[in-house]
Structure formats: structure tokens, C-alpha cells
Amino acid sequence: LEGWVGKPLWGLFLLMVDSVILAFCLVLIWLSWIWYDPLTLMAVGFDTGAFSGQTFNYIYDEPTLTVGVAKFWIWMIMPITAMTMTIHAAYNLFCRTNTTSKQ
């Protein structure tokens, strides 16, 4: 594909791809923030019952059926993955912009 569009256009395409990936990662962080809602949890004094009653978000009250661990511990992979993906995507975009500006 690079041979068909030329090197400058290919570099622009790669910048666009990295930008879209970074935007996706930032949206994933934002959705995780809304899902976990840490500010409201802190506002109710970390009382998960009050949090669930106020927000109708039962993320902290639902246990897993097999192990009995709160599901939010299992779902913590989402914000962790979102953060690491954002760091990776931002680094790739930063390196790509530095590489294309030198050429």
C-alpha cells in the first residue's frame, strides 16, 4: 500500500491512524471514569450501598457467582488497559510526529 500512495501520503495516513487510536483510548478512559464514578464514591464516603442508591450503578455491589469476589475487581482490567493503551498510543504518535517532521 505504501508504494501505491507515496511516502508523504503514507506518513500522513499513519499519523491519522495513530490519532484515531489515541482518540479511541481516551474515550475508553472517559467511559471507564463514568462507569466507576470515583468522585461520587468518594462523596458518599466509600459507602457502596449509598453509591448504588444514588447512582443506580451497582458496580461495587455485584459479586461474581463462582468466587464471590466483587466484580469491579475483575472489571478493573478495563481502566488499566485503557491507561496503558493511551500511553502506548501517545508514544507512537509522538515518535511518528518526530520522525515525519525530520524527513
C-alpha positions in Angstrom: 0.0 0.0 0.0 2.9 2.4 0.7 4.1 2.0 -2.8 0.8 3.0 -4.3 0.2 6.2 -2.4 3.8 7.5 -2.0 5.9 8.1 1.1 4.4 11.6 2.2 0.8 10.4 1.9 1.7 7.2 3.7 3.2 9.1 6.5 0.0 11.2 6.8 -2.1 8.1 6.8 0.0 6.6 9.6 -0.4 9.8 11.6 -4.2 9.7 11.1 -4.3 6.0 12.2 -2.2 6.8 15.4 -4.5 9.8 16.1 -7.7 7.7 15.8 -6.2 5.0 18.1 -5.3 7.7 20.7 -8.8 9.1 20.5 -10.3 5.7 21.0 -8.0 5.1 24.0 -9.1 8.5 25.5 -12.7 7.7 25.0 -12.1 4.3 26.8 -10.6 6.2 29.7 -13.6 8.6 29.8 -16.1 5.7 29.7 -14.2 3.9 32.5 -14.3 7.1 34.6 -18.1 7.3 34.1 -18.5 3.6 34.8 -16.5 3.6 38.0 -17.6 7.1 39.1 -14.9 7.6 41.7 -15.9 11.1 42.6 -19.4 10.1 43.7 -18.0 7.1 45.5 -15.7 9.4 47.5 -18.6 11.9 48.0 -20.7 9.2 49.7 -17.7 8.2 51.9 -17.0 5.0 50.1 -20.3 3.5 51.1 -21.2 1.2 48.2 -24.8 0.9 49.3 -25.3 4.7 49.3 -23.4 4.9 46.0 -25.7 2.3 44.4 -28.8 4.0 45.7 -27.7 7.4 44.5 -26.4 6.5 41.0 -28.3 3.2 40.3 -24.8 1.9 39.4 -24.3 -1.4 41.2 -20.7 -2.0 40.0 -19.3 -2.1 43.5 -22.1 -4.3 45.0 -22.2 -7.2 42.5 -20.2 -10.3 43.5 -19.1 -12.9 41.0 -21.2 -16.0 41.0 -18.4 -18.5 41.3 -15.7 -16.9 43.5 -17.7 -14.3 45.4 -15.3 -11.5 44.7 -16.7 -8.1 43.8 -17.0 -7.8 40.1 -15.4 -4.4 40.0 -12.0 -6.0 40.8 -12.4 -8.2 37.7 -13.5 -5.3 35.6 -10.5 -3.2 36.7 -8.8 -4.6 33.6 -10.7 -2.1 31.5 -9.3 1.2 33.0 -5.9 -0.4 33.4 -5.9 -1.4 29.8 -7.2 2.0 28.7 -4.4 3.7 30.5 -1.7 1.5 29.1 -3.1 1.8 25.6 -3.2 5.6 25.9 0.4 5.7 26.9 1.4 3.4 24.1 -0.7 5.3 21.5 0.6 8.7 22.7 4.2 7.4 22.5 3.6 6.1 19.0 2.0 9.3 17.8 4.9 11.4 19.5 7.5 9.2 17.8 5.7 9.3 14.4 5.4 13.1 14.5 9.1 13.5 15.4 10.1 11.1 12.6 7.9 12.8 9.9 9.0 16.3 10.9 12.7 15.4 10.3 12.1 14.0 6.9 
